[in-house]
Amino acid sequence: MNHIHTIVTNIKSGETSARQQVEAALEKAKANEAYHALLSLTEARALQRADDIDLRIKQGEEIGELAGVPFVVKDNFMAFGAPTTAASKMLEHFDAPLQATAIEKLEAAGAICIGKANLDAFAHGGSTENSAFGPTKNAIDMTKVAGGSSGGSAVVTALDIVPFALGTDTGGSIRQPASFNGVVGIKPTYGTVSRYGVVAMASSTDTIGCFAKNVADAELVVKVMSGRDVRDMTTLPDFFAPEAEARPAQKIGLIKEFMTDDVDPDVRERVDEYTEKLRSAGHVVEEVSLPMVKYTLAMYYIIVPAEISSNLARYDGIRYGHRTENAKTLAELYGRSRNEGFVTENKRRIMIGSYVLSSGFFDAYYQQAQKARTLLINEYNALFETYDALIGPTSPTPAFDFGENTSDPIKMYLADIMTVASSLAGLPSINVPAGVSATRLPIGVQLIGQRKSDASLLALARSMEEK
Amino acid sequence: MTQISRDDVRHLAQLSSLQLSDQEADDLQKDIESILSYVQQLGELDTTGVEPTYQVTNLENVWRDDAVIDDQISRKQLLALSIECASNQVKVPKIL
């Protein structure tokens, strides 16, 4: 697939049109229904927007950097043209009255949303098997999971249905499916992109990012989406400005806790090869230690369920969302609507959250986890005094089988072990494709930078693509 | 090992406004017990004198202008999202 800027140039020159691009994307989406990567198409609205953009180009109007480029959003972004379901029964028929800021910004730059991608319900999961509407299949091997929670977005990108797709990443939900499907996935610094209009999961780690076929395209999309938004008070003042060249002779730390014998040997081998490429390019790579990594999953599965239990309290079956039938009392209406609207993993996390926030347990669990989080951040800060970036695998294994981890929640959570740490610290992290396993499954390398170092981290990743 | 009784599960379900089936309560009892046992390892850490991290932006007191932002969303649109409404109100079952 062409770089986004080539598509835009060709649309502007008249060699192709926004309509042709959108029609081709829709056609390809329909031809690949077997993957179950998309929950809906926003066809009518997309074609109308395409015609509008083509007309404006003909009239000589200056359209933005993404003029006529089709894209897909994870179905937890509020968007016009199709329901916003969060892959749940709770929101199955929810027609958003507004669009997410991220989508508004992309549309203002000329991009066209063509459909909404499958996810684990409410983004709770790491395989897209928790979708209330059935799992998404891996783009490379249909017998394997897509990864998650942004599995559908990763698959539509890998299948070249669209040049980019949006996802959300709370603990690895962009990076891990990007790794499983062999595409670039960016989770920017916490606060880079406004989350207004996106279904909230865990507010202290929720971030918005994207999938693309190459780093330059992903950079462009993040640049368009980023910036301060008065509707999301956690957004950082504009800081993201892509850098043309990677700085030479960087110091990079290979996280040794991510390279133990528990990690798939093919994964370690691909990371070692990438490390060698970095060295050949003149960078210094040294092994570093992040001892707190051992505790990050425990922290994550206290802090995140706590925030989930409070964010998902809003789904009460009253103002919007699923409402049960024939409830006699208000308590019964709440209890049954929520029980019917959520999948088991949602309930598990809500109840864990209720537990760790209960009086008597708050200090031992929630407070202790937030203190441990400080210790983790301190370790990262110490490393970033010496190192420009850190590196490791994105996931301990390539894509796994359907049902392999569904019976044991801890086993499923362990698949997130390499991604949750940077989420807890709010750090930018990128998955870049780094080859395949013996069974031809994609393997990804993760690059992690200090807060707000997104641009230099991406420049480094981009410089390595050509090697 | 954290022990979670059937009563604990019922209590948590009630706190969470979830009316679970018996089968689901059984399954969740086992899952919640194993998750809580796993996260308990944080107890090993000495966190004396460590400040908790509740957010990572370091932003403080972010202000905006005290002005109305017109989202162009009508009352009708919002009411239409509820399953039942009448006379500009959302209908709910009897409370008392």
Chai-1 contact restraints between the chains, C-beta under 6 A:
chainA,res_idxA,chainB,res_idxB,connection_type,confidence,min_distance_angstrom,max_distance_angstrom,comment,restraint_id
A,P97,B,I73,contact,1.0,0.0,6.0,A-B,restraint_1
A,P97,B,Q77,contact,1.0,0.0,6.0,A-B,restraint_2
A,Y190,B,V56,contact,1.0,0.0,6.0,A-B,restraint_3
A,G191,B,T57,contact,1.0,0.0,6.0,A-B,restraint_4
A,S204,B,Q55,contact,1.0,0.0,6.0,A-B,restraint_5
A,V230,B,R64,contact,1.0,0.0,6.0,A-B,restraint_6
A,M233,B,V62,contact,1.0,0.0,6.0,A-B,restraint_7
A,T234,B,T57,contact,1.0,0.0,6.0,A-B,restraint_8
A,Y295,B,L42,contact,1.0,0.0,6.0,A-B,restraint_9
A,A298,B,V39,contact,1.0,0.0,6.0,A-B,restraint_10
A,A298,B,Q41,contact,1.0,0.0,6.0,A-B,restraint_11
A,A298,B,L42,contact,1.0,0.0,6.0,A-B,restraint_12
A,Y301,B,V39,contact,1.0,0.0,6.0,A-B,restraint_13
A,I302,B,V39,contact,1.0,0.0,6.0,A-B,restraint_14
A,I318,B,V92,contact,1.0,0.0,6.0,A-B,restraint_15
A,R319,B,S82,contact,1.0,0.0,6.0,A-B,restraint_16
A,R319,B,V90,contact,1.0,0.0,6.0,A-B,restraint_17
A,Y320,B,L81,contact,1.0,0.0,6.0,A-B,restraint_18
A,R323,B,I83,contact,1.0,0.0,6.0,A-B,restraint_19
A,A327,B,P93,contact,1.0,0.0,6.0,A-B,restraint_20
A,L330,B,P93,contact,1.0,0.0,6.0,A-B,restraint_21
A,L330,B,I95,contact,1.0,0.0,6.0,A-B,restraint_22
A,L333,B,P93,contact,1.0,0.0,6.0,A-B,restraint_23
A,Y334,B,S17,contact,1.0,0.0,6.0,A-B,restraint_24
A,G335,B,S17,contact,1.0,0.0,6.0,A-B,restraint_25
A,G335,B,Q19,contact,1.0,0.0,6.0,A-B,restraint_26
A,R336,B,Q19,contact,1.0,0.0,6.0,A-B,restraint_27
A,R338,B,S17,contact,1.0,0.0,6.0,A-B,restraint_28
A,R338,B,L18,contact,1.0,0.0,6.0,A-B,restraint_29
A,N339,B,L18,contact,1.0,0.0,6.0,A-B,restraint_30
A,N339,B,Q19,contact,1.0,0.0,6.0,A-B,restraint_31
A,K347,B,L18,contact,1.0,0.0,6.0,A-B,restraint_32
A,R348,B,D31,contact,1.0,0.0,6.0,A-B,restraint_33
A,I350,B,S16,contact,1.0,0.0,6.0,A-B,restraint_34
A,M351,B,L12,contact,1.0,0.0,6.0,A-B,restraint_35
A,M351,B,S16,contact,1.0,0.0,6.0,A-B,restraint_36
A,I352,B,I35,contact,1.0,0.0,6.0,A-B,restraint_37
A,S354,B,L12,contact,1.0,0.0,6.0,A-B,restraint_38
A,S354,B,L15,contact,1.0,0.0,6.0,A-B,restraint_39
A,S354,B,S16,contact,1.0,0.0,6.0,A-B,restraint_40
A,Y355,B,L12,contact,1.0,0.0,6.0,A-B,restraint_41
A,Q367,B,P52,contact,1.0,0.0,6.0,A-B,restraint_42
A,Q368,B,L42,contact,1.0,0.0,6.0,A-B,restraint_43
A,A369,B,L42,contact,1.0,0.0,6.0,A-B,restraint_44
A,Q370,B,P52,contact,1.0,0.0,6.0,A-B,restraint_45
A,Q370,B,T53,contact,1.0,0.0,6.0,A-B,restraint_46
A,K371,B,T47,contact,1.0,0.0,6.0,A-B,restraint_47
A,K371,B,V50,contact,1.0,0.0,6.0,A-B,restraint_48
A,K371,B,P52,contact,1.0,0.0,6.0,A-B,restraint_49
A,A372,B,L42,contact,1.0,0.0,6.0,A-B,restraint_50
A,A372,B,L45,contact,1.0,0.0,6.0,A-B,restraint_51
A,R373,B,T53,contact,1.0,0.0,6.0,A-B,restraint_52
A,T374,B,V50,contact,1.0,0.0,6.0,A-B,restraint_53
A,T374,B,E51,contact,1.0,0.0,6.0,A-B,restraint_54
A,T374,B,T53,contact,1.0,0.0,6.0,A-B,restraint_55
A,P409,B,D31,contact,1.0,0.0,6.0,A-B,restraint_56
A,I410,B,S34,contact,1.0,0.0,6.0,A-B,restraint_57
A,I410,B,Y38,contact,1.0,0.0,6.0,A-B,restraint_58
A,G426,B,V56,contact,1.0,0.0,6.0,A-B,restraint_59
